[in-house]
């Protein structure tokens, strides 16, 4: 890479990406939704397990 390219890169200012700048396709939205469901399900299972163990310990 020559110095001209480095100067061009360093002269560019950071740009904030806003939500209206991004377009989401259906498959991505579905994947995010599934990921959220799986994460929430794992949280619930962990909470149930912790509560069960606490009950057994206190019994």
C-alpha positions in Angstrom: 0.0 0.0 0.0 1.4 3.4 -0.9 1.2 6.5 1.3 -1.6 8.0 -0.8 -3.9 5.2 0.2 -3.0 5.4 3.9 -3.7 9.2 3.8 -7.0 8.6 2.2 -8.0 6.1 4.8 -6.9 8.2 7.8 -8.6 11.3 6.4 -12.1 9.7 6.3 -14.2 10.6 9.3 -16.2 8.0 11.3 -19.8 7.8 10.3 -22.6 6.8 12.6 -24.8 4.2 11.1 -28.5 4.7 11.9 -31.3 2.2 11.9 -32.8 3.7 8.7 -29.5 3.1 6.9 -29.8 -0.7 7.3 -32.2 -3.0 5.4 -32.9 -6.4 6.9 -34.1 -9.4 4.9 -36.6 -11.9 6.2 -34.1 -14.7 6.9 -32.0 -12.5 9.1 -35.0 -11.2 11.1 -36.2 -14.8 11.5 -32.7 -15.9 12.7 -32.5 -13.1 15.2 -36.0 -14.0 16.5 -35.0 -17.7 16.9 -31.7 -16.7 18.6 -33.7 -14.5 21.1 -36.1 -17.4 21.8 -33.3 -19.9 22.4 -31.4 -17.4 24.7 -34.5 -16.7 26.7 -35.3 -20.4 27.0 -31.8 -21.1 28.3 -32.2 -18.3 30.9 -35.5 -19.8 32.1 -34.0 -23.3 32.3 -31.1 -22.0 34.3 -33.4 -20.2 36.7 -35.5 -23.3 37.2 -32.4 -25.4 37.9 -30.9 -22.9 40.3 -34.2 -22.7 42.2 -34.5 -26.5 42.3 -31.0 -26.8 43.7 -31.7 -24.1 46.3 -34.8 -25.9 47.4 -32.9 -29.2 47.8 -30.1 -27.5 49.7 -32.5 -25.9 52.1 -34.6 -29.0 52.6 
